[in-house]
C-alpha cells in the first residue's frame, strides 16, 4: 500500500512555475503576467497586452 501523502500527490496536478517574461521599466521588479496585462506589485505600473 502506498502512503496517503503519495496517493494525494498523484491525484493533485501541480502547475509548473512559469517565470514572468517582463521586468518593470520603473523599478526593475518582476512583473506579474495576467490574462490582459503585466502588472508590477511594487510600484503598481501596468502594461496592457495587445488585443488579439
C-alpha positions as CSV (number, residue, x, y, z in Angstrom):
1,X,0.0,0.0,0.0
2,X,1.1,3.5,-0.8
3,X,1.4,6.2,1.8
4,X,-1.7,8.6,1.8
5,X,0.6,11.6,1.0
6,X,1.9,9.8,-2.1
7,X,-1.7,9.0,-3.2
8,X,-2.7,12.6,-2.7
9,X,0.3,13.9,-4.6
10,X,-0.6,11.7,-7.6
11,X,-4.2,13.0,-7.6
12,X,-3.2,16.6,-7.3
13,X,-1.9,18.2,-10.5
14,X,0.6,20.9,-9.8
15,X,1.1,23.7,-12.3
16,X,4.7,24.3,-13.2
17,X,6.1,27.8,-12.3
18,X,6.4,30.0,-15.3
19,X,8.7,33.0,-14.7
20,X,7.5,36.4,-15.8
21,X,8.6,37.5,-19.2
22,X,8.9,41.1,-18.2
23,X,10.6,43.3,-15.7
24,X,9.2,46.7,-14.6
25,X,10.7,49.6,-16.5
26,X,10.2,52.0,-13.5
27,X,11.6,50.0,-10.6
28,X,13.1,46.8,-12.0
29,X,10.9,44.3,-10.2
30,X,9.5,41.2,-11.9
31,X,6.0,41.9,-13.3
32,X,3.0,39.5,-12.8
33,X,1.6,38.0,-16.0
34,X,-2.1,38.4,-16.0
35,X,-4.6,37.5,-18.8
36,X,-4.8,41.0,-20.2
37,X,-1.8,42.9,-18.7
38,X,1.6,42.8,-17.0
39,X,1.4,44.4,-13.5
40,X,4.2,45.4,-11.1
41,X,3.3,44.7,-7.5
42,X,5.9,47.1,-6.1
43,X,5.2,50.4,-7.9
44,X,1.8,49.5,-9.5
45,X,3.0,50.1,-13.0
46,X,0.8,48.3,-15.6
47,X,1.4,47.4,-19.3
48,X,-1.6,46.2,-21.2
49,X,-1.3,43.4,-23.7
50,X,-2.3,43.9,-27.3
51,X,-5.8,42.6,-28.2
52,X,-5.8,39.5,-30.4
